[in-house]
Amino acid sequence: MHISKFYSTFAENFQSMKKIFFIIAVAISVASCQQPQKNMKNEVFDNLMSRVSVREFTGEKIAADQIDSLLRAAMAAPSALNKQPWAFIVVTEDSLIARLGEALPNSRCSNHPGCAIIPCGDLSKAIEGELGAFWVNDVSAATENLLLAAHSMGLGAVWTGLHPDMQRVKTVQDILGLPEHIISLCVVPVGVPAEQPAAKDKYNAANIHHNVW
Ligand SMILES: Cc1cc2nc3c(=O)[nH]c(=O)nc-3n(C[C@H](O)[C@H](O)[C@H](O)COP(=O)(O)O)c2cc1C
């Protein structure tokens, strides 16, 4: 075969091979994006299905970069009108964690967490008017993100409620010196787990209604 003929045949074959590779690549990426309805398996889904409240900790401190990741996950949450009306108090001082634990036994802060994070609503950033109450939803979404991130990192955590119990909110305000417009939603003690509770299966088909009640 003449050398110029060889090159033109090779070039044509190469072009068709490129097309075939492109089609295969698209097919693989489409297939990998489709989630089977049943037995869904991926790391994110597994993480949220296996999350569990952890209330006993070893006392080990939490590294600053881990706390940073938790806060980044929290602030990735959705919020009404994207107001992001939140603030997070990261409590690492042992004396403050102990005071929270004494004043609020429900907060599990006496159970040796490495730190406690207090997700709060910042009323100065909330929507004006009656929709301002959306801050509770927004900070709740952030808190769930935080819990899921902690679990994904092998840390234990639990949401312990403050708001709407205004007595608890006032207690935290006094201990941590929060200004009036910062309303604590909950205390999340975070630590290395000293217990391994099993995740609860809460799926209940009776909770689901299709189209109308
Ligand atoms: C709004 C709210 C308030 C909660 N308050 C407390 C609390 O004060 N103390 C506590 O130990 N757990 C508290 N929890 C954790 C629940 O008890 C826990 O999520 C529930 O029993 C389900 O268990 P799981 O998180 O392991 O799935 C609270 C959870 C939520 C969402």
PDBQT file of the ligand as one rigid body, heavy atoms in Angstrom, charges set to zero:
ROOT
HETATM    1  C1  LIG A 301     -35.887  18.659  67.330  1.00  0.00    +0.000 C 
HETATM    2  C2  LIG A 301     -35.128  17.529  68.013  1.00  0.00    +0.000 A 
HETATM    3  C3  LIG A 301     -34.870  17.614  69.353  1.00  0.00    +0.000 A 
HETATM    4  C4  LIG A 301     -34.133  16.594  69.983  1.00  0.00    +0.000 A 
HETATM    5  N1  LIG A 301     -33.793  16.745  71.288  1.00  0.00    +0.000 NA
HETATM    6  C5  LIG A 301     -33.017  15.811  71.882  1.00  0.00    +0.000 A 
HETATM    7  C6  LIG A 301     -32.546  16.023  73.222  1.00  0.00    +0.000 A 
HETATM    8  O1  LIG A 301     -32.852  17.020  73.846  1.00  0.00    +0.000 OA
HETATM    9  N2  LIG A 301     -31.714  15.087  73.747  1.00  0.00    +0.000 N 
HETATM   10  C7  LIG A 301     -31.350  13.956  73.045  1.00  0.00    +0.000 A 
HETATM   11  O2  LIG A 301     -30.615  13.137  73.582  1.00  0.00    +0.000 OA
HETATM   12  N3  LIG A 301     -31.784  13.727  71.777  1.00  0.00    +0.000 NA
HETATM   13  C8  LIG A 301     -32.591  14.645  71.188  1.00  0.00    +0.000 A 
HETATM   14  N4  LIG A 301     -32.988  14.472  69.879  1.00  0.00    +0.000 N 
HETATM   15  C9  LIG A 301     -32.585  13.266  69.150  1.00  0.00    +0.000 C 
HETATM   16  C10 LIG A 301     -33.777  12.318  68.971  1.00  0.00    +0.000 C 
HETATM   17  O3  LIG A 301     -34.085  11.724  70.213  1.00  0.00    +0.000 OA
HETATM   18  C11 LIG A 301     -33.413  11.277  67.915  1.00  0.00    +0.000 C 
HETATM   19  O4  LIG A 301     -33.149  11.902  66.675  1.00  0.00    +0.000 OA
HETATM   20  C12 LIG A 301     -34.552  10.257  67.713  1.00  0.00    +0.000 C 
HETATM   21  O5  LIG A 301     -34.721   9.477  68.859  1.00  0.00    +0.000 OA
HETATM   22  C13 LIG A 301     -34.297   9.336  66.524  1.00  0.00    +0.000 C 
HETATM   23  O6  LIG A 301     -33.080   8.645  66.703  1.00  0.00    +0.000 OA
HETATM   24  P1  LIG A 301     -31.886   8.726  65.641  1.00  0.00    +0.000 P 
HETATM   25  O7  LIG A 301     -31.448  10.153  65.556  1.00  0.00    +0.000 OA
HETATM   26  O8  LIG A 301     -30.834   7.831  66.208  1.00  0.00    +0.000 OA
HETATM   27  O9  LIG A 301     -32.417   8.242  64.336  1.00  0.00    +0.000 OA
HETATM   28  C14 LIG A 301     -33.701  15.471  69.247  1.00  0.00    +0.000 A 
HETATM   29  C15 LIG A 301     -33.981  15.396  67.879  1.00  0.00    +0.000 A 
HETATM   30  C16 LIG A 301     -34.659  16.437  67.263  1.00  0.00    +0.000 A 
HETATM   31  C17 LIG A 301     -34.881  16.368  65.758  1.00  0.00    +0.000 C 
ENDROOT
TORSDOF 0
